[in-house]
Structure formats: structure tokens, C-alpha cells
Amino acid sequence: MTALWGSSPLAGANAAYLEELYEQFLQDPQSVDERWRSFFETLPIVNGGAGQDIPHSTIREYFKTLARQSPSRAATSAPVMDEEMVHKQVRVLQLINAYRFRGHQLANLDPLGLTPTPEIPELHLRYYGLSDYDLDTEFDTGSLVSARRAKLREILELVKKVYCGNIGTEYMHITDTQEKRWLQSALEGVRGVPQYPAEIQRNILERLTAAEGLERYLATKYVGAKRFGLEGGESLIPMLDEIIQRAGAVGTKEIILGMAHRGRLNVLVNIVGKSPEELFKEFEGKKDHKYGTGDVKYHMGFSSDVETSGGGVHLALAFNPSHLEIVGPVVEGSVRARQMRRNDRSGVEVVPVIM
């Protein structure tokens, strides 16, 4: 029974999940649970063994790329690759995936330069049997959002710019392939730096300035008051503003928000539309509570209507208890009730946003 119990996860119904988990282990052993990591490490060394195995996903990506090429192009322009070149091609696809898995660890997130740069062997050419002599060799790029074939030098430049720049992106743990492909397209398609028109840039700057201005004022005016400020996370405000505007443009009529304490006062004022004067009165203890004694400022909810290019959208920020995670199911229940009331079967008219 002990042996059966220990091997029960290896049932055929779990084959797809186990294969994906093993692929993830081969790309980055630290990304899987410790128990599975221990199991994979004890696999017998057969046909190369777990330690030397090659992820099948990279090979599949390579042959998918070949299949996308037209027969005439493949026959006339695609060179016949020897066995060594085939192995190098697979290694290049592994290198691309390694940057997707671990490139965020080399992202430039420390403006003061105090944090030492970690050494990650999986991001070096020599780890895959490649060298500087291969930099000017063309390889198929697989699922990389770029030209179908590119020099290794260009591939390295692209993945470093996307995954090792000023933004660290960690998403390869997501099990939904469609979600991962969407994120890859969004990041790699703009080389990690989206080019916004001047009008959008000004709007982002205005939202960031509003977020920082409120925090600075509260810190100066109400020194020592508990406020759970948004310092360091001011980008939340333009992000929420963009979500609301885009949702309204495609027909959303209500958005219900749920969040913890951090940044709540800023969201109340700069997103939901609570009057700063009302917030200041709460800080000064001058708020007139008609019913009961009221609650602390960072538990308060609020609702309002905002205009978008698709019409008005009703916003509601849920009231929050000290047990912060409780707000999640409360928001989802509220959204479900509103969807049923509107007969919104597609889930477009009423949308939850939980932070």
C-alpha cells in the first residue's frame, strides 16, 4: 500500500501535468515544489538521465517553426543542418526559455547599485555548449516574438532587453499556455519598452503626480498618522485608471474593487473619486458619523460613477475588515449578484478587480 500510495500521482490521467512539471524542472529546478524536485532528481540515468535530459518543449517549438515555413521556402532557402547544428538549435531555444524563467533575477531594479548581481549559469552561452563563435550564426527563434530566424547575437540582445532591463517579469510558473503566450507577446513584441504616444505619456505622468502628491501631502500634514501609504507603488494609480478606461470602452458598466490597506486612501481619492476634503476631516477627527462611531480610514469603501469612451462606469470599492483576505470572496459574491441582476452571462458588464 505504501508503494501504491507513493506512486499514485503518476497515474495516466496526470500525464500532461507531470510532463509540464518535468519540463519546468529541466528549465529551472528551483521553480517546482521541493517534493517534486527531490523525486525528479532521483530518476535513474537512462538515455541521458534527468540531469542531462533535454526539454521536449524546445524541440517541439523548433519543429513547429519548420512546419510554418512554406515547402518552397524550406526546399530552396533552408540549409540542410547537420547533427551538431540541430543540437545547437535546440540549445538556443533552451537559452531563450532560460531568460523567460530567470532573466528577472538580473533585472536592474536597484538604482543605488547596492545589491550584488547574482551568478546564473543557465544564462551563459557556455552552459548550452555555445560560444562567441556562434554569435553570428542564424537560428530559428521558435516562439520568440521576432523574425523567424535571427543571429544568436540579435536573439541575446532581445531577451536581455526584455527580461534583464528595468522591469523584472516572472510568469513562466503560469500553467495556462494561452496566458503565457499573451504575456510573451506583450513583452517581447515591444522589446520590453512600450512606445506610448505623447498624449498617453502625459496622462500617465498626471496620474503618477496625483498619486505622489497626495502621499507627500499626507506625510507632511499628518506626521505619524497611520495611513498605509502607496510610496514605491504609485504606478498602481495609472494602472487602475487604464483598466477602468479600457473596460468601459468594451462595454463594462460596473467595476467592483477589493484591496488591502496599502494604498487604499490613494485609490479612494484618485480612482474612486472620494473628496480629499472628506479624507482630511477623517484624519483630523472632524468627520460626522451619522450612524455608529465609524471605522478607521483605511477600512472605508466608496462608490462613484466615472466617464469612459464607452460611457459611464459605476465604481465600488468594497469595505475592508482587518482580515484582509476576506474581501476577495465578498467582491466575487457582489459581482456575481450584479451579473445575475443584469443577466450578464458573458461577465463583461460587471467586472471584479482584486488586489
FIBASE-78795 format. One record per residue (C-alpha): x, y, z; residue number from 1. Coordinates in steps of 0.001 Angstrom, whole numbers, plus 524288, in hexadecimal, padded with zeros to 5 digits. Layout:
residues N
ATOM     x     y     z   i
ATOM     X     Y     Z NUM
...
***
This chain:
residues 355
ATOM     x     y     z   i
ATOM 80000 80000 80000   1
ATOM 80B27 80951 8030F   2
ATOM 810ED 80724 7F585   3
ATOM 803B1 8091D 7EF01   4
ATOM 80126 81569 7F6E6   5
ATOM 80E8F 81AF3 7F374   6
ATOM 80C98 818BA 7E4E2   7
ATOM 7FE36 81C8D 7E40D   8
ATOM 80127 82A29 7DE4C   9
ATOM 80792 82346 7D2BC  10
ATOM 7FA86 81E83 7CD88  11
ATOM 7F7E7 82013 7BF03  12
ATOM 7EDA2 82A8D 7C14D  13
ATOM 7F85E 83373 7C696  14
ATOM 801A0 83136 7BB24  15
ATOM 80008 83EB3 7B509  16
ATOM 801F9 84588 7C21D  17
ATOM 80DC0 83D29 7C5A1  18
ATOM 8141C 83F8C 7B87C  19
ATOM 81284 84E41 7B9F4  20
ATOM 817C3 84D94 7C7DD  21
ATOM 8238A 845BF 7C357  22
ATOM 82601 84F69 7B84A  23
ATOM 825A7 85A4D 7C248  24
ATOM 82F3D 852C3 7CAD5  25
ATOM 838BC 85146 7BF74  26
ATOM 83827 85FD3 7BC9C  27
ATOM 83932 86449 7CAB8  28
ATOM 83995 85A22 7D5CB  29
ATOM 836C4 8649F 7DFFE  30
ATOM 829B5 867E2 7D99F  31
ATOM 82323 85B11 7DDB1  32
ATOM 81EF5 85692 7EB25  33
ATOM 829C5 850A5 7F35E  34
ATOM 82311 84350 7F3EB  35
ATOM 8220D 8426A 7E525  36
ATOM 82FF0 8476C 7E3B0  37
ATOM 834C4 83C92 7EC8E  38
ATOM 82D0B 8329B 7E4C2  39
ATOM 83226 83724 7D788  40
ATOM 8401C 83759 7DC9E  41
ATOM 83F25 82904 7E072  42
ATOM 83B02 82476 7D2DF  43
ATOM 8446F 81A3A 7CD65  44
ATOM 84E58 81EA6 7C347  45
ATOM 8488A 8188E 7B723  46
ATOM 84AE5 81E49 7A9A8  47
ATOM 851B7 829E4 7AFBB  48
ATOM 84A38 82A1C 7BC88  49
ATOM 842CA 8352D 7C2C3  50
ATOM 84EEA 83D3B 7C4EC  51
ATOM 8526B 83D6A 7B679  52
ATOM 844F1 83C4B 7B082  53
ATOM 84080 8463D 7A663  54
ATOM 832F5 84C5B 7A7E8  55
ATOM 829E7 847A2 79D2C  56
ATOM 8233F 854E6 79C80  57
ATOM 82F15 85B26 79615  58
ATOM 82FD0 85046 78C03  59
ATOM 82157 8517A 78925  60
ATOM 822CC 86029 7877C  61
ATOM 82DC4 85DF8 77DCD  62
ATOM 825FA 85498 77558  63
ATOM 81A08 85D65 77616  64
ATOM 82282 86843 77091  65
ATOM 826F1 85F81 76582  66
ATOM 818E1 85B9C 762BB  67
ATOM 814CA 869E5 761A3  68
ATOM 81E3B 86BEF 75677  69
ATOM 8189D 869E5 748F1  70
ATOM 81D6C 85D8F 741CC  71
ATOM 823A8 865B3 7370B  72
ATOM 82AE4 86E29 740BA  73
ATOM 82F39 86276 748A1  74
ATOM 833DF 85B92 73C60  75
ATOM 83B1C 866E8 73655  76
ATOM 84030 86F6E 7415E  77
ATOM 840B1 86730 74DB6  78
ATOM 84E36 86123 74F04  79
ATOM 84FB5 852D1 75205  80
ATOM 85453 85285 76018  81
ATOM 85DBA 8487D 76516  82
ATOM 85BE4 841C3 7721A  83
ATOM 86455 84B97 77974  84
ATOM 85C6F 856E0 7740F  85
ATOM 84FBE 85059 7782F  86
ATOM 854EF 84F07 7860E  87
ATOM 85921 85D44 78623  88
ATOM 84BB6 86153 78156  89
ATOM 84550 85A2D 78CAC  90
ATOM 84EE3 86080 79621  91
ATOM 84B9C 86E13 790F5  92
ATOM 83D2C 86BA3 79390  93
ATOM 840E1 8670D 7A134  94
ATOM 8488A 873A7 7A32F  95
ATOM 83CBB 87BD2 79F36  96
ATOM 8342F 8749A 7A8F1  97
ATOM 83E88 8761C 7B37F  98
ATOM 83DA7 884E9 7B22E  99
ATOM 82EDF 883F4 7B341 100
ATOM 83048 87BFD 7BFB1 101
ATOM 83B93 882E4 7C65C 102
ATOM 83E94 88F8F 7BF3F 103
ATOM 8375A 89746 7C9B6 104
ATOM 8422E 893CB 7D34A 105
ATOM 84B88 89C51 7CB69 106
ATOM 841E5 8A785 7C96B 107
ATOM 84729 8B4DB 7CD43 108
ATOM 83E21 8B79E 7D8C6 109
ATOM 847F2 8BE2C 7E1E2 110
ATOM 84A83 8CC5D 7DDFB 111
ATOM 85497 8CDAD 7E8DE 112
ATOM 85C75 8C1FC 7E464 113
ATOM 85D27 8BC20 7F207 114
ATOM 85877 8AE82 7EE7A 115
ATOM 862DF 8A588 7E8B3 116
ATOM 85F74 89F66 7DBA1 117
ATOM 85D0E 890BE 7DD4A 118
ATOM 86455 886C4 7D52A 119
ATOM 85AB1 87EA9 7CD25 120
ATOM 86183 87425 7C506 121
ATOM 85523 87135 7BD39 122
ATOM 85611 87E9B 7B6D9 123
ATOM 863C4 87C7F 7B170 124
ATOM 86698 8776E 7A3C9 125
ATOM 87084 86D7D 7A89D 126
ATOM 86603 866D7 7B0EB 127
ATOM 85FB3 86279 7A417 128
ATOM 86C22 85F04 79CF0 129
ATOM 86BD1 86BC7 79551 130
ATOM 87696 875F6 79416 131
ATOM 8799B 88353 78E73 132
ATOM 87C94 87C95 7818F 133
ATOM 86DFD 8799A 78042 134
ATOM 8698A 887B0 78209 135
ATOM 868E9 88A57 77365 136
ATOM 8623A 87D70 77040 137
ATOM 853CA 87E09 76CD7 138
ATOM 84A20 875BE 7748B 139
ATOM 83B79 873EA 7748D 140
ATOM 83597 87C25 77F7A 141
ATOM 82A68 872D6 782FB 142
ATOM 81FA6 879C6 78AA3 143
ATOM 827D8 88618 78C7D 144
ATOM 82056 891D9 7875E 145
ATOM 829E1 895EB 77CCD 146
ATOM 82E3E 891F6 76F3E 147
ATOM 82D5A 88349 76D19 148
ATOM 83C0B 88277 76B92 149
ATOM 84617 88B53 771CB 150
ATOM 8545C 88B76 7758C 151
ATOM 85746 8869E 78336 152
ATOM 85CCF 89424 7862C 153
ATOM 84F9B 89A4F 782DE 154
ATOM 84824 89017 78AAE 155
ATOM 8508C 89297 796AF 156
ATOM 84EF0 8A139 7954A 157
ATOM 8402E 89FD8 7949A 158
ATOM 83E5D 896D7 7A05E 159
ATOM 847B6 89EE9 7A8AB 160
ATOM 84070 8AB5F 7A550 161
ATOM 83337 8A55E 7A84C 162
ATOM 83649 89D71 7B478 163
ATOM 8426C 8A3D6 7BA51 164
ATOM 83F36 8B243 7B8C5 165
ATOM 838A3 8BB08 7C2C7 166
ATOM 82CB8 8B235 7C3E2 167
ATOM 82D66 8A4A7 7C9D1 168
ATOM 82304 89B84 7C465 169
ATOM 8203B 88E3A 7CA79 170
ATOM 81527 886BD 7C3FB 171
ATOM 819E9 87974 7BF6D 172
ATOM 813BC 872F5 7CB52 173
ATOM 80653 87571 7C542 174
ATOM 8004F 86894 7C0CD 175
ATOM 7F725 86E7A 7B6A7 176
ATOM 7FED6 86E79 7A9E9 177
ATOM 7F5FE 878B7 7A3C8 178
ATOM 7F8AB 8822D 7AEFA 179
ATOM 8074E 88009 7ADD7 180
ATOM 80701 8824D 79F28 181
ATOM 7FF5B 88EE8 7A135 182
ATOM 8096B 893F9 7AAE8 183
ATOM 814A0 89000 7A202 184
ATOM 80E69 8972B 796A5 185
ATOM 80BE3 8A358 79ED8 186
ATOM 819E1 8A3B8 7A403 187
ATOM 821FC 89EF2 798A1 188
ATOM 819DD 8A5E8 78E4E 189
ATOM 81DF3 8B33C 7939E 190
ATOM 82B8C 8AEF8 79807 191
ATOM 8278B 8B168 7A620 192
ATOM 825B0 8C003 7A3D2 193
ATOM 8183B 8C3E4 79E7D 194
ATOM 81847 8D030 7962A 195
ATOM 80CB6 8D857 79AA3 196
ATOM 807D4 8E46B 79364 197
ATOM 80A96 8F176 799F7 198
ATOM 7FC64 8F2D7 79E55 199
ATOM 7FCA7 8E5E0 7A59E 200
ATOM 809DC 8E922 7AB98 201
ATOM 8046D 8F5F8 7B0C7 202
ATOM 7F8A6 8EEE2 7B686 203
ATOM 80178 8E4F5 7BD59 204
ATOM 809E4 8F007 7C2A7 205
ATOM 7FDCA 8F73D 7C78C 206
ATOM 7F8D8 8EAF8 7CE98 207
ATOM 80635 8E842 7D498 208
ATOM 80767 8F667 7D8F5 209
ATOM 7F9F3 8F5CB 7DF4F 210
ATOM 7FD8C 8E93C 7E66C 211
ATOM 80A9F 8EE61 7EB53 212
ATOM 80522 8FBC6 7EE93 213
ATOM 7FAB5 8F63A 7F78F 214
ATOM 80463 8ED8C 7FEBC 215
ATOM 80DF0 8F8B6 80077 216
ATOM 8035C 901B8 805A3 217
ATOM 7FE21 8F7C1 80F5A 218
ATOM 80BEF 8F49E 8141F 219
ATOM 80EB7 90319 81632 220
ATOM 8018F 90756 81BB1 221
ATOM 7FE9F 8FBA7 8246D 222
ATOM 80BED 8F775 8294F 223
ATOM 80B99 8EA55 8302E 224
ATOM 7FD87 8E75E 82C7E 225
ATOM 7FB2E 8D975 82817 226
ATOM 7F7A2 8D9E3 819B0 227
ATOM 7FDC2 8CE04 812DF 228
ATOM 8039C 8D672 80825 229
ATOM 805B9 8D2DA 7F9F5 230
ATOM 813F6 8D73C 7F972 231
ATOM 81B5D 8CEBB 7EFE6 232
ATOM 80EDF 8C9B0 7E996 233
ATOM 80977 8D615 7E368 234
ATOM 80841 8CF20 7D652 235
ATOM 7FC1D 8C88C 7DBEC 236
ATOM 7F45C 8D509 7D944 237
ATOM 7F6ED 8D642 7CA85 238
ATOM 7F567 8C784 7C95B 239
ATOM 7E7E0 8C790 7CF85 240
ATOM 7E41C 8D36F 7C776 241
ATOM 7E7FC 8CC1A 7BB0C 242
ATOM 7E05D 8BFFA 7BF1F 243
ATOM 7D429 8C819 7C189 244
ATOM 7D540 8CF8D 7B4C1 245
ATOM 7D794 8C356 7ACA5 246
ATOM 7CCB8 8BBDB 7B36D 247
ATOM 7C331 8C703 7B10D 248
ATOM 7C712 8C77B 7A2B3 249
ATOM 7C2E2 8B93F 7A0AC 250
ATOM 7B5D9 8BA6A 7A7A5 251
ATOM 7B864 8B89B 7B62C 252
ATOM 7AE4D 8BF91 7BE96 253
ATOM 7B2F3 8BC61 7CC69 254
ATOM 7C03D 8B995 7D274 255
ATOM 7C12F 8B4A6 7E069 256
ATOM 7CE74 8B63D 7E6D1 257
ATOM 7D3FF 8AF4B 7F290 258
ATOM 7E126 8B22C 7F8C5 259
ATOM 7E8EB 8B220 80555 260
ATOM 7ED58 8BE17 80D17 261
ATOM 7F989 8C1D9 8058E 262
ATOM 7F63C 8CCDB 7FC1F 263
ATOM 7E7BD 8CC86 7FF46 264
ATOM 7E679 8DB00 80283 265
ATOM 7ED0F 8DE84 7F5B2 266
ATOM 7E3DF 8D5BD 7EDFE 267
ATOM 7D82C 8DB9D 7F513 268
ATOM 7DBF7 8E96F 7F10C 269
ATOM 7E2AE 8E7E3 7E3DB 270
ATOM 7DAD2 8DCA1 7DE24 271
ATOM 7CDA3 8DB55 7E4BD 272
ATOM 7CBDE 8E9FF 7E685 273
ATOM 7CAAE 8EC10 7F521 274
ATOM 7CC07 8FA5F 7F8D0 275
ATOM 7D988 8FDC9 7FE7A 276
ATOM 7D286 906FE 807CE 277
ATOM 7CACB 8FB9E 80D4C 278
ATOM 7D741 8F3B8 80EF5 279
ATOM 7DE0F 8FEF7 815EA 280
ATOM 7D29D 90025 81F5F 281
ATOM 7D43A 8F1CC 822CA 282
ATOM 7E2A8 8F41D 825B9 283
ATOM 7DF1C 8FFA0 82E5F 284
ATOM 7D41A 8F886 83563 285
ATOM 7C9D8 9020F 83049 286
ATOM 7C210 8F83C 8284E 287
ATOM 7B3C5 8F7FC 82C3A 288
ATOM 7AF76 8E9B4 82D28 289
ATOM 7A0AF 8E96F 82CD2 290
ATOM 79FC5 8DAFC 82F9A 291
ATOM 7A873 8D4D2 839F9 292
ATOM 7B64A 8D8F8 83CF6 293
ATOM 7BBCE 8D645 82F78 294
ATOM 7C7A5 8CE4A 82BAD 295
ATOM 7D5EF 8D113 8293D 296
ATOM 7D905 8D866 81CA9 297
ATOM 7DFC7 8CD20 815EB 298
ATOM 7D405 8C412 8179D 299
ATOM 7CA7B 8CD3A 810ED 300
ATOM 7C413 8CA3C 803E5 301
ATOM 7BE92 8D3B5 7FA05 302
ATOM 7B717 8D3E3 7ED34 303
ATOM 7B5D1 8DD69 7E1F2 304
ATOM 7B3CD 8DE6E 7D34D 305
ATOM 7BE8F 8E19D 7C999 306
ATOM 7BE22 8E4B8 7BB28 307
ATOM 7C535 8DC73 7B106 308
ATOM 7C55E 8DC58 7A236 309
ATOM 7BAD0 8D1C5 7A2AC 310
ATOM 7B1F8 8D8DA 7AC33 311
ATOM 7B066 8D9B9 7BAD9 312
ATOM 7B615 8CF44 7C3D8 313
ATOM 7B1DF 8CD6A 7D1F7 314
ATOM 7BD5F 8CB26 7DB2C 315
ATOM 7BC0B 8C52C 7E8A4 316
ATOM 7C753 8C2E5 7F205 317
ATOM 7C323 8B89C 7FBE7 318
ATOM 7C404 8BB71 80A69 319
ATOM 7CF3E 8B3FF 81068 320
ATOM 7D0CD 8ACC8 81D64 321
ATOM 7DDBD 8AAE0 82432 322
ATOM 7DDB2 89CD1 81F38 323
ATOM 7E18A 8A1A2 811C8 324
ATOM 7DFD4 89531 809E0 325
ATOM 7D13E 894DE 80D1A 326
ATOM 7CEE1 89FDF 8035A 327
ATOM 7D1D4 896A1 7F7E7 328
ATOM 7C5BD 88DE6 7F8D1 329
ATOM 7BD8D 8999C 7FCF2 330
ATOM 7C0FE 8A0A4 7F03C 331
ATOM 7BECE 89465 7E81F 332
ATOM 7B182 89241 7EE6D 333
ATOM 7ADB1 8A05A 7EC0F 334
ATOM 7B1BC 89F5B 7DDCC 335
ATOM 7AA44 892A5 7DBF5 336
ATOM 79DF8 898AB 7E197 337
ATOM 79F22 8A49A 7D8D1 338
ATOM 7A194 89BF7 7CCE4 339
ATOM 79552 89420 7CFCB 340
ATOM 78D75 8A090 7D187 341
ATOM 79226 8A588 7C448 342
ATOM 79116 897FA 7BDFE 343
ATOM 79F79 8999E 7BAA3 344
ATOM 7A2C4 88BAE 7B691 345
ATOM 7AF72 88F57 7AFCF 346
ATOM 7B50E 89674 7BBA6 347
ATOM 7B7FA 8A2CC 7B3DF 348
ATOM 7AEAD 8ACA1 7B9E9 349
ATOM 7B2F5 8AA71 7C80C 350
ATOM 7C16D 8A7FD 7CAC9 351
ATOM 7C8B4 8A549 7D7A6 352
ATOM 7D636 8AAF6 7DA43 353
ATOM 7DCDA 8A4EB 7E61A 354
ATOM 7EA32 8A9BE 7EA8D 355
***
